[in-house]
Amino acid sequence: MCRRSQAAAAMALSGVRVLELAGLAPAPLCGMILADFGARVVRVDRPSLSPVASDVQGRGKLSLALDLKRPQGAAALRRLCRGADVLIEPFRHGVMEKLGLGPEVLLQENPSLIYARLTGFGQTGKYAKSAGHDINYLALSGVLSKLGRKDENPYAPVNLLADFAGGGVMCALGIVIALYERATSGRGQIIDASMVEGVAYLSSFLWKSQNVGIWSRPRGENLLDGGAPFYEIYRTSDGKFMAVGALEPQFYEQLIKGLGLDSNELPIQSSFSDWPEMKKKFASIFAQKTQAEWCSIFDGTDACVTPVLSFDDVASHQHNKQRRSFIKNDQGEISPRPAPLLSRTPAVPSCKRDPFIGEHTEEILLENGFTKQEIAKLHSDKIIGFGKPKANL
């Protein structure tokens, strides 16, 4: 279920005012999380000839088109920040300072502001001013060295880990923590959210489990990285896949039973030397039935065997339907429902389409004390833009 208006009463972050400076994927996710849980998020876009934003995570946000490179635009943002709770900025180290919008300036004018700086390498260090992407942050964190198959190069799993988990989600967590602390102190603070450090922190289990035998073998030969036949993905006869995670002995026994095998005739589960042969055996068996047939065998068991669902199938799967795990906006677009679920103040995401660039410029400026004359002057000087959706004829 999603909300039909901007009203966000009784949601966890109701009343929190966020300014999100438009950027690439991680910062928009951070802003969307806050918006989903009730914050009023204004995305500050660059004025553009096209009203369509590159941000596909604009759900629940408003858009203000403002040229920060011009002194009048920077001054307007400073004015907006005086009434804001949170600023999310995704630029390289030093960019905001050059614009006269660094934290020392904005926090002096609004000491309760939470200034969240989301970058790949962080605000200090050798690479602070360097360009990079998810794969680079993943590499520098050490995590990339653990990902990949045996005898293959390390493998980056799209851009989920560093960009979104280590970046957008960790930054949102930092903002919520800072908001909680501010309730006591009344003071804002600066958040230095580095995607390298964010994804490294996510990997704490890998670091802390190094001496318990889980990662004692080369990459791709361990329990959880594709080495074990009972923690693997297998192709079915119809070209689909099943995911197997039967780690514990009692679950492994149910896997063996479902595959029609007798554990007394097989090597013991923990026999590393037999794993390659067992993987071949399991693969040949899984290839004999369709995904649906395997689901009929394993559903309702504790074998830890589940279908690998495509984006086309995931929303219609019975479990996801029962939990309403996916939502549809008023454009018919399907996306995941916000998580986690809160019992009293759950996220109720907007059903509306994502905003056009500059669609709410005048509304936002008027709300923040700008006069119509000031707005007209900013518009005539091309400091702001008004993005209007095209009429449906």
Stockholm file with secondary structure:
# STOCKHOLM 1.0

chainA/1-393         MCRRSQAAAAMALSGVRVLELAGLAPAPLCGMILADFGARVVRVDRPSLSPVASDVQGRGKLSLALDLKRPQGAAALRRLCRGADVLIEPFRHGVMEKLGLGPEVLLQENPSLIYARLTGFGQTGKYAKSAGHDINYLALSGVLSKLGRKDENPYAPVNLLADFAGGGVMCALGIVIALYERATSGRGQIIDASMVEGVAYLSSFLWKSQNVGIWSRPRGENLLDGGAPFYEIYRTSDGKFMAVGALEPQFYEQLIKGLGLDSNELPIQSSFSDWPEMKKKFASIFAQKTQAEWCSIFDGTDACVTPVLSFDDVASHQHNKQRRSFIKNDQGEISPRPAPLLSRTPAVPSCKRDPFIGEHTEEILLENGFTKQEIAKLHSDKIIGFGKPKANL
#=GR chainA/1-393 SS CCBSSSCCTTSTTTTCEEEEECCSTHHHHHHHHHHHTTCEEEEEECCCSSCCCSCSCCTTCEEEEECTTSHHHHHHHHHHHTTCSEEEECCCTTHHHHTTCCHHHHHHHCTTCEEEEEESSCSSSTTTTCCCCHHHHHHHHTGGGGCSCTTSCCCCCTTIIIIIIIIIIHHHHHHHHHHHHHHHHCCCEEEEEEHHHHHHHHTHHHHHTGGGTTTCSCTTSSTTTTCSTTEEEEECTTSCEEEEECCSHHHHHHHHHHTTCCGGGSCCTTCGGGHHHHHHHHHHHHTTSCHHHHHHHHTTSSSCEEECCCHHHHTTSHHHHHHTCEEECTTCCEEECCSSCCSSSCCCCBCSCCCCTTTTHHHHHHHTTCCHHHHHHHHHTTSEECCCCCCCC
#=GC SS_cons         CCBSSSCCTTSTTTTCEEEEECCSTHHHHHHHHHHHTTCEEEEEECCCSSCCCSCSCCTTCEEEEECTTSHHHHHHHHHHHTTCSEEEECCCTTHHHHTTCCHHHHHHHCTTCEEEEEESSCSSSTTTTCCCCHHHHHHHHTGGGGCSCTTSCCCCCTTIIIIIIIIIIHHHHHHHHHHHHHHHHCCCEEEEEEHHHHHHHHTHHHHHTGGGTTTCSCTTSSTTTTCSTTEEEEECTTSCEEEEECCSHHHHHHHHHHTTCCGGGSCCTTCGGGHHHHHHHHHHHHTTSCHHHHHHHHTTSSSCEEECCCHHHHTTSHHHHHHTCEEECTTCCEEECCSSCCSSSCCCCBCSCCCCTTTTHHHHHHHTTCCHHHHHHHHHTTSEECCCCCCCC
//
